[in-house]
Each structure stands twice: as structure tokens, then as C-alpha cells.
């Protein structure tokens, strides 16, 4: 029987279930940072658009 999250684990091109806890934790930190910097870039872009419009 396939696990419900199996599809999600394979989408990235590798099996998250095969990674160690340490590897997953390292990846989690990297993803958090990527999300944070993405949000910062989005805010800066929005701010620049508002400034250009004003």
C-alpha cells in the first residue's frame, strides 16, 4: 500500500523518506530561509511599485 504523502515525497525529484533526520533538518532550515527571503523580495518589489506609482 502506498503512503498518501508518497507523491509529495517524489515531486522534488528525490525521496524525502530516504533522507536522514539531520538531512531533513538541514533542508527545513534552508527552506525556511528561502521562504523568508522570498517574502522580503516580494515586499521590496511591492514597495518599489507603490513608490513608482506615487
N, C-alpha and C positions, 0 to 999 in steps of 0.2 A: 504494500500500500504506500502510495506517495504522500509525503507530508504536504499540508496546504502551503507552507512557505517555500517549498522546493522551487517553484517557478521564480520567485523573487530571488532566491539564492543564486540562481543560474543566470539571471538577467545581466549581471555585471561582467559576465564572461569567465567567472570562476565560481567555485563552490564555497560559499561562506562557511558551510558546515565543516569544511576540511581545514579551516584556519584554527590556530591555537587561540586561547583566551588572550594572550599577550598581543598577538597579531590583530585580533578583533578590537582590543582596547586602543591600540595604536591607530587603527583605521578610524575608530569612532572619534578620536581626538582630531584627526585630520579632517574628517567630515564636518565636525563642529566648527573648526576654524574656517573651512571653505564656505560654510553657510553664513558665518558671521561676516566674512569679507565680502561675500555676495550681497548681503543686506546693506553693508556700508557703501558698496559701489552703487547699489540701487538708490539709496538715499542721496548720495552725492549727485547722481545723474538727475534725479528729480529736482534737487535744489538748483542745479545749473539750469534746468529748463524753466523753473519758476523765475530765476534771476533774469534769464534771457527774455522772458515774456513781460517782466515788469518794466 
